[in-house]
């Protein structure tokens, strides 16, 4: 079992920045991926950014160059730095942890990000 606690959401003006944090605890071993998916009402969750324990990362095309994901594996915490935010980034952001070996994944509780003037 892996437990995920995320924080950092809030209200920010267009063009502003925000940083999300996700702290993992429990049975964290082996190859894995940590990152965020986001969801707006009526649509499915879409990948925002994920960084693997091996070091490589993937980004959604709409956030590449604006968002940056990093990991502090000593604390089992991932960070998503979001820059140049626009209203289309408004969504609930869910932290995700997935084992590369077993494909079992876990979700955080979600945090609301609202970009508005």
C-alpha positions as CSV (number, residue, x, y, z in Angstrom):
1,X,0.0,0.0,0.0
2,X,1.1,3.5,-0.9
3,X,-0.5,6.6,0.6
4,X,-0.3,9.9,-1.3
5,X,-0.9,13.3,0.3
6,X,-0.8,16.3,-2.1
7,X,-0.9,20.0,-1.4
8,X,-0.2,23.4,-3.0
9,X,-3.3,24.1,-5.0
10,X,-5.1,27.4,-4.9
11,X,-6.0,30.5,-6.9
12,X,-3.5,32.2,-9.1
13,X,-3.7,34.9,-11.8
14,X,-3.0,34.2,-15.4
15,X,0.7,34.2,-16.0
16,X,1.4,33.3,-12.4
17,X,3.1,30.3,-10.9
18,X,2.2,27.6,-8.5
19,X,4.0,24.6,-7.0
20,X,2.3,21.3,-6.1
21,X,3.7,18.8,-3.7
22,X,3.0,15.1,-3.3
23,X,4.4,13.1,-0.5
24,X,4.3,9.3,-0.7
25,X,4.5,6.8,2.2
26,X,4.2,3.1,2.6
27,X,5.5,0.3,0.4
28,X,7.7,2.3,-1.9
29,X,10.2,0.1,-3.7
30,X,11.7,-0.6,-7.1
31,X,10.9,1.1,-10.3
32,X,8.0,3.5,-10.2
33,X,6.6,6.7,-11.6
34,X,5.2,9.7,-9.7
35,X,3.4,12.6,-11.2
36,X,0.1,14.4,-11.7
37,X,-3.0,14.0,-13.8
38,X,-5.7,16.6,-14.0
39,X,-9.4,16.5,-14.5
40,X,-12.2,19.0,-15.3
41,X,-15.9,18.3,-14.9
42,X,-17.2,16.0,-17.7
43,X,-13.8,14.9,-18.9
44,X,-11.4,12.1,-18.0
45,X,-8.2,12.6,-16.2
46,X,-5.3,13.5,-18.5
47,X,-1.6,13.2,-17.8
48,X,0.1,16.4,-16.9
49,X,3.6,15.3,-16.0
50,X,5.3,12.1,-14.7
51,X,8.8,11.5,-13.6
52,X,10.2,7.9,-13.3
53,X,12.5,6.7,-10.6
54,X,15.0,6.0,-13.3
55,X,15.1,9.8,-13.9
56,X,13.3,10.4,-17.2
57,X,10.1,12.4,-17.4
58,X,7.1,12.9,-19.7
59,X,4.9,15.9,-20.1
60,X,1.7,16.7,-21.8
61,X,2.2,18.8,-24.9
62,X,0.2,21.7,-23.5
63,X,2.4,22.0,-20.4
64,X,5.9,21.2,-21.8
65,X,8.1,24.1,-21.3
66,X,5.9,25.7,-18.7
67,X,5.7,22.9,-16.0
68,X,8.6,21.1,-14.5
69,X,8.4,18.0,-12.4
70,X,11.1,16.9,-9.9
71,X,11.5,14.3,-7.2
72,X,13.2,14.2,-3.8
73,X,13.5,10.4,-3.3
74,X,15.0,10.9,0.1
75,X,11.6,12.2,1.2
76,X,9.6,10.3,-1.4
77,X,8.1,13.6,-2.5
78,X,7.4,14.9,-6.0
79,X,7.0,18.6,-6.9
80,X,5.3,20.1,-9.9
81,X,6.4,23.7,-10.6
82,X,3.8,25.3,-12.8
83,X,4.8,28.6,-14.6
84,X,2.9,30.8,-17.0
85,X,-0.4,29.4,-15.9
86,X,-3.5,30.1,-18.0
87,X,-7.2,29.6,-17.4
88,X,-7.1,26.3,-19.4
89,X,-4.9,24.9,-16.6
90,X,-7.8,25.1,-14.2
91,X,-8.6,21.7,-12.9
92,X,-8.3,19.3,-10.0
93,X,-4.8,17.9,-10.0
94,X,-4.4,14.4,-8.7
95,X,-1.1,12.9,-7.7
96,X,-0.4,9.5,-9.0
97,X,2.1,6.8,-8.0
98,X,2.5,3.7,-10.2
99,X,4.8,0.7,-9.9
100,X,6.5,0.0,-13.2
101,X,6.8,-3.7,-12.3
102,X,3.2,-4.4,-11.2
103,X,1.3,-1.5,-12.8
104,X,-0.5,-1.0,-9.5
105,X,-1.2,2.6,-9.0
106,X,-2.4,4.9,-6.2
107,X,-4.0,8.3,-6.2
108,X,-3.8,11.4,-4.0
109,X,-6.9,13.2,-2.8
110,X,-6.7,15.9,-5.4
111,X,-6.1,19.6,-5.1
112,X,-7.9,22.4,-6.9
113,X,-5.9,24.7,-9.1
114,X,-7.8,27.8,-10.4
115,X,-6.3,30.3,-12.8
116,X,-8.4,33.4,-13.0
117,X,-8.0,37.2,-12.9
